[in-house]
Structures are given as structure tokens and as C-alpha cells.
């Protein structure tokens, strides 16, 4: 493995790039998962900081869990950035399907085109017009985060977004803004979206059409992304339930699923 060129620091995971991507090829890098974590609403987001205590072996557990689901997605014919786990003793990439106790994962690296202009400066909405160019930028990560919610547990961010007036209740299959938070379970994946790569933070509730246009996708491509995401969400839910039936000590179903479908920064 060549010497690293760039390190992108995170609270629970660092990304180390050892081969830079181009507009013709993916680059190469590693995810390094740590025992640090954050909590939504406290130290989370750009310039955020981890909680003062770590969770022992969290980095290893997160790395192996991620590898498990990446490999199951590959078995479904879904391409991912995952290349394999990294052997901590030799720093070599292990064959897929071979478990090892490690917190390092080898990945493909795409280009990140951060927004340099504003679509609506007053509202703080960025412009991703680089993605709408013809031809579109090659080997660049899509600037939209696709979230698939199987439920809304108490404390889920959509409750706050609805109360603040940003999110429509219809988006979450509700007839009106709930007076108080009550856990909901859909039984099927519900799509939600957020911006990515914006240094000012993540933005929600801009409408599906805005996200489609910002990502430079046509309707068929957007439908395809949603279809793949729903398939992965169902696969993860089924795998979680299988572990519960085996007696695995996991969180309640709706909370466990929320961590994967929303991404709680841990």
C-alpha cells in the first residue's frame, strides 16, 4: 500500500486516501473506525466534537458490521465502495468473506465536489450546479444523502423538523403534525433526503425534485437510487430480525433500524 496522501478526520471514523481519484478512475483509501462517538444535537456536524468517553471496541464492531452489510449488498448485485477488510498485522487487504478483528476497511474513493456558490444565500441553500454540467463530472460522489426510514422512534429528527415547519407531515405518512412524539413503524422503507458536502451543515426538506436536480439525475436515475436504497434497507432489517430471533443482545427493533437508516454519527 502506498503512503497516504490525505486524512479526512471524523468523530467516529477517519478516511485516509492513499491514491487520489480522478475524473476517469476511482482512487483508493481506508476507513479507520474509532471508539469515539457523537450524539445528534450535541457536538454533531461541521466542527463538532466527540463525547468525552469512548465506547471500547466500538470501532472494531462498526467496521465488521459495515463489512457484513457491504458483502451482503454485493451478493445482491449492488455495487459499493467496499474493497475488503485490512489485516492489522500485515496491512494487506483480506479476501472478502474472511473475518478478522480489525477497525480498518479498504475502499474506493470518489471525487468530492463541494458547492462553491449559493442557490439561495438568504436561506443558506447551496448550489450543486457542477453536477448538472454536460458532460457530468466523472467519478464524483453524489451530493445527496439518501435515508430510508423503517420507522420514527421517539427522538427521531423528523418530529423536530415537522414542529419547526420545515417538513411536511405527508412526507412521513402523517395527516398532521403530531402533538407529541409517538413511535411509529412503517413496515416498509420510507425515503428521506439531505444535502452532503455543504460546509455549513446538512439541509433537509428541500423537496425530492430539488435533490434530483442538484445531483444531476434524471427521473429514471433517481428512481433507481431509491429502489436500490429500499432493497438495502429491507435486507438490513431482515438481517437484524434474524439476529434478534437468535437471541442476540441488540437494541429494540425500531431503535436499531434508526441507527442504520438515519446514521446517528456513531
N, C-alpha and C positions, 0 to 999 in steps of 0.2 A: 504494500500500500504506500502511495506517495505521501509526502509531507502535506499536512493540512494547509489550506490557503486562507480559510476564513472560519471564524467561530461565531455563530449566532446564539446569544445567550437567552435562555428562557428560565422560568421559575422551576418547572418540573422536568424540563428536557432541553438540552443544548443540541444544536445542529452544527456538525463540523464538516465543512466542504473541503475535500481533497482534490477534486477536479471540477473546475468551473463549467457550467453549462453554456452552450452557445445557441444560436437560432437554428442550428442544424442537428444538434445532439444533446442528449441529457448529460449532466455532469454526474459526479459521484460524491457520496458523503456518508456520514454516520449520524444516527440519533444516539445521544448519550442520555439515558434516563437517570434522574437523580431521586433522592429521597425527599426533596423539597416539594412543597405544595402551596397552593393559594386557595382562597375561598372567594367566590363571587361576591363582590361588594366590599371586599377588604383587600387592598393591595393588589387588585387584579387589573390587568390591562397594561397599556404602554407605561413604562417606568414603574411598574408595580414591584412588589417585593414579596418574598415567601413568608409564610407563617414562621414564627420563631422556632418551632420544633419541627423536626423531620419525622417521617414515618419509616422506621427501619425496614430495609429490603423492598421498599415501595418501588424503587427504580427497576429492580430485577423483575418484580411481579408485573409491572406495567409493560416492560419490554417483552416478556414471554407471552403475556395476554395479547399484545399487539401482533406478535408474530403468529400466534394461533389463528387470529381472525384474518390476518393478511393471507395466510396459506389456505384457509377455507374459502376466501373470496377468489383466490387464484383457481381453486378447484371448480368454481362456478363459471370460470371463463372471464372473470373480471380483472382487467389489468390494474396493477398497483405499483407503487414506487418501491415496494419491498424487494430486497435482493437476498437477504438471509441474516441470520444471527452471526455475531462476531465472537470467535473463541477468545476469551480473555487471556489465555496462556500463550497463544501464538499470534494473535491479532489477525487471523485468517478468517475468511468467510466460510461458514459451515454449509453443507448441503441442506436444502430446505427439508423440513420434517425431522431434523436431528436436534433434539432438545439439548440445551446446555444452560448452566446457571450464569447468565450474563446480563448486563444492562446496556449492551451496545448492539445496534442493528445497522446493517449496511443498506443504503437506499440510493435510488436515483434522485438526482437534483434537477429541478426545472428552474428556468429563469423567473425572477420576480420583478414585475414592472410596477413600481409604486406610483400612485397618482401624483402628478406634478401640478395639476390645475384643479380648480373648483368648478363644479357644475352649478352650485348654489352656495355662494360664500356666506350669505346671511344664515342659512340653515346648516352650514357646515357639511354640505354634501359634496363628496369628491367626484371628479370626472375620470373615468377609465377609458377615455377616447382612444388610447393607444391600441386597445383590443378590437376596435371597430375598423381599423385600417385595412386596406386591401393591397397586398395580401396580409392576412392576420399574422401577428408575431408568432414565430415558431418556437416550440418547446418552452412555452411560458405557462406558469401556473394560472389557473382560472381565478379571477379576483372575487369570487363569490363562495361563501361558505354554505353548503347545503346541510341542513339539520333535519333529521327525521325523528319526530316525537311519537312515541307509543303511548304517552300519557302526560298528564300535568300533575305531578305531586305537589304537595304544599311547599311553598317556597320557590316554585318554578318562575323564571323571569317573565313568561307571558302574562302572569297575573299583574305584575307591576306595570308592564307595557300597556295592558288594557286600561288599568286605572289611570294612567297618565295620559291616555287618549291617543297614543301612537299606534296601537294595534287594534284592529277590528275584531270584535268577538266572533264574527263569522269565520275568520281565519282559523279559529280553533274549535269550530263546530258548536259555538255557543250562540244563543239567541240574544243575550245581553251581557253587559259587564257584570260579573258576579259580585255580590255584595261582600263576600268573604271567600277566602281560598278554600276550596274543597277538592280533594284529589279526584282526578278523572283518569279513566283508562279507555283508550280508543279501541284497542284490539287490532289496529292496523296503523302503518306509519303515516304520520301527517307531516308534509313538507313545511319547512320554515327556512328563512334565508338571512344571511348577514354579510356585510362587506368584509373584505380582507385587505391587508397590506396598507390600510389607512393609518398613518402615524398618530392621528387624533383619537383613534379608538374604533370599535366596531359599531356599525349602524344597522338597525333593523327597520322593518315596517315601511319600506320604500316601494313595495309592490312587486309582484313577480315579473311584470314587463320591464321594470327598471333594471332588475338584476339580469334578466335575459339580455337586454340591450347592452348593459355595461360589460358583460362577459363576451360580447361579440358573437353570441349564439343565435341561430335561427330557431324557430319553434320546434322543429324535429330534434335538434341537438339538446334543447332544454328538456324536452320530454324524455329523451334518452338518459340524461343525467339523473332525472328524478326516478326513472324506472330502475336504474342501477342502484341508486341510494335506497329505495324501498326494498329491493331484494336483499341488500346487505343488512338493513335494519331487521328484516324478518329472520335472516339467518342468525344474527346475534341474539335475538330474543329467544329463538328456539334452542340455541346452544346454552343460554343462561338457564332456561327452564329445565333442560336436561341435567345440568349440574345441581339444580335445586332438588330434582327428583332423586338424585344420587346421594342427597344429604349434605351437599357442600355448604359450608358456612358463608353464604353470601347475603347481601342486603335484601330487603323486601324487593319484590319484582319491579315495582314501579320506580323505586329509587335507583336500583341498579341500572335499569334501562336508561333512566335520565342521564346518568353519568356518561354513558356511551353516546347517546344521541345528541346531547347538548354539548358535552365536553366541559367538565367543571374545572379545568385548569390543573388537574392533578395527574 
